[in-house]
Amino acid sequence: MKDAPGIIKIFLGAIATFLIVFGIHWLAILAGVILGIIYFVIPKRI
């Protein structure tokens, strides 16, 4: 489980990128931006 933060961070980054790039609705783009912010808040190593 020590790699969980890294895996979660990659997963969040992928979702955020997908929502921003393919987001048709403004709410999807906003959700992608928020996930992107969360992505940068999570530390790389705990």
C-alpha positions in Angstrom: 0.0 0.0 0.0 3.0 2.3 0.1 2.6 3.1 -3.6 -1.1 4.0 -3.2 -0.5 7.8 -3.2 1.4 7.6 -6.4 -1.1 5.5 -8.1 -4.0 7.7 -6.9 -2.1 10.8 -8.1 -1.6 9.3 -11.6 -5.2 8.3 -11.7 -6.4 11.8 -10.7 -4.1 13.4 -13.2 -5.5 11.2 -16.0 -9.1 12.0 -15.1 -8.4 15.7 -14.8 -6.7 15.8 -18.2 -9.6 13.8 -19.8 -12.2 16.1 -18.3 -10.4 19.3 -19.4 -9.6 18.1 -22.9 -12.9 16.3 -23.7 -15.2 18.2 -21.4 -18.1 19.4 -23.4 -20.0 20.9 -20.5 -18.5 23.7 -18.3 -19.1 21.6 -15.2 -16.9 18.8 -16.5 -14.1 21.3 -17.3 -14.5 22.8 -13.8 -14.3 19.4 -12.2 -11.2 18.7 -14.2 -9.6 21.9 -13.0 -10.5 21.0 -9.3 -9.0 17.5 -9.7 -5.9 19.1 -11.2 -5.5 21.3 -8.1 -6.0 18.2 -5.9 -3.3 16.5 -8.0 -0.8 19.1 -7.2 -1.8 19.3 -3.5 -1.1 15.6 -2.9 2.6 15.1 -2.0 4.7 12.8 -4.2 6.1 10.9 -1.2 4.6 10.6 2.3 
